[in-house]
Amino acid sequence: MNTRFLTLASGFVVAACLCGDVVHADTLLVQRVQQERSMDAPQRGMSMAQVESRYGAPTDKLAPAGGDAPRHPVIHRWVYNRYIVYFERDRVIDAVANHASPTEIGPKDASGNQ
């Protein structure tokens, strides 16, 4: 009887540990979404000139993508310390927060690494 109890208790401990990791990951995602919403980043519709005058020069301007057909406009990406700004032609379409740490699991960063 004690063996059965220990096996069952061990199973609960392992399950609790596994669930703890999942809860931690969910908490991180929620925190990151809240961080993105509250960060001072370029807003949709701003021009490249407006972004550069308000937020300064980006640390990097990545090679443009698209533009091979009228239905595929040129997309520019400017890298700042806390976020990447995406432009369609010369207007902001989105600003996305960078990884919080090198070990964070999430979307690939600008260099294509995960």
C-alpha positions as CSV (number, residue, x, y, z in Angstrom):
1,M,0.0,0.0,0.0
2,N,2.8,2.4,0.8
3,T,4.4,1.8,-2.6
4,R,1.2,2.6,-4.4
5,F,0.9,5.8,-2.4
6,L,4.5,6.8,-3.1
7,T,4.1,6.2,-6.8
8,L,0.9,8.2,-6.9
9,A,2.5,11.0,-4.9
10,S,5.6,11.0,-7.2
11,G,3.3,11.3,-10.2
12,F,1.6,14.4,-8.7
13,V,4.9,16.0,-7.9
14,V,6.1,15.5,-11.5
15,A,2.8,16.7,-12.9
16,A,3.0,19.8,-10.7
17,C,6.5,20.6,-11.8
18,L,5.5,20.2,-15.5
19,C,2.4,22.4,-15.0
20,G,4.6,25.0,-13.2
21,D,6.7,25.4,-16.4
22,V,3.7,25.9,-18.5
23,V,2.2,28.5,-16.2
24,H,5.6,30.3,-16.1
25,A,5.7,30.4,-20.0
26,D,2.1,31.7,-20.1
27,T,2.9,34.4,-17.6
28,L,5.9,35.4,-19.6
29,L,3.8,35.8,-22.7
30,V,1.2,37.9,-20.9
31,Q,3.9,40.1,-19.5
32,R,5.5,40.6,-22.9
33,V,2.1,41.5,-24.5
34,Q,1.6,44.1,-21.7
35,Q,5.1,45.4,-22.2
36,E,4.5,45.8,-26.0
37,R,1.2,47.7,-25.4
38,S,2.9,50.1,-23.0
39,M,6.1,50.8,-24.8
40,D,6.7,54.1,-26.6
41,A,7.1,52.9,-30.2
42,P,6.2,54.3,-33.6
43,Q,2.5,54.2,-34.4
44,R,0.9,52.8,-37.5
45,G,0.7,55.4,-40.3
46,M,3.8,57.4,-39.3
47,S,6.2,58.2,-42.1
48,M,9.9,57.1,-42.1
49,A,10.8,60.8,-41.7
50,Q,8.5,61.2,-38.7
51,V,9.9,58.0,-37.0
52,E,13.5,59.1,-37.5
53,S,12.9,62.6,-36.2
54,R,11.0,61.4,-33.1
55,Y,12.9,58.2,-32.2
56,G,16.3,58.9,-33.8
57,A,18.3,56.8,-36.3
58,P,17.8,53.1,-36.1
59,T,20.7,50.9,-35.0
60,D,20.3,48.9,-38.2
61,K,18.3,49.1,-41.4
62,L,17.7,45.6,-42.8
63,A,17.5,44.9,-46.5
64,P,14.1,45.6,-48.0
65,A,11.8,42.6,-48.9
66,G,9.1,42.3,-51.5
67,G,8.4,44.7,-54.2
68,D,8.5,42.0,-56.9
69,A,4.9,42.7,-57.9
70,P,2.2,45.4,-57.3
71,R,0.5,43.1,-54.9
72,H,3.8,42.7,-52.9
73,P,4.8,46.2,-51.7
74,V,8.3,46.8,-50.5
75,I,8.7,46.1,-46.7
76,H,11.5,47.9,-44.8
77,R,12.6,46.9,-41.3
78,W,14.4,49.3,-39.0
79,V,16.0,47.8,-35.8
80,Y,15.9,49.8,-32.6
81,N,17.2,48.6,-29.2
82,R,13.7,47.6,-27.8
83,Y,11.7,46.9,-31.0
84,I,11.7,46.5,-34.8
85,V,9.6,48.9,-36.9
86,Y,8.1,47.5,-40.1
87,F,7.2,49.9,-43.0
88,E,5.1,49.3,-46.1
89,R,6.8,51.5,-48.6
90,D,7.4,54.6,-46.3
91,R,4.7,54.1,-43.7
92,V,4.7,52.2,-40.4
93,I,2.6,49.1,-40.4
94,D,3.8,47.7,-37.0
95,A,6.4,47.9,-34.3
96,V,7.3,44.6,-32.5
97,A,9.2,44.3,-29.2
98,N,12.6,42.5,-29.4
99,H,13.2,39.4,-27.2
100,A,13.5,40.1,-23.5
101,S,16.5,37.8,-23.2
102,P,18.5,35.6,-25.5
103,T,16.9,32.5,-24.0
104,E,13.3,33.7,-24.6
105,I,11.3,31.4,-26.8
106,G,9.1,33.2,-29.3
107,P,9.1,34.6,-32.8
108,K,12.4,34.7,-34.7
109,D,14.4,37.9,-34.3
110,A,15.5,40.1,-37.2
111,S,18.6,38.0,-38.1
112,G,16.4,34.9,-38.6
113,N,17.6,33.2,-35.4
114,Q,15.1,31.9,-32.8
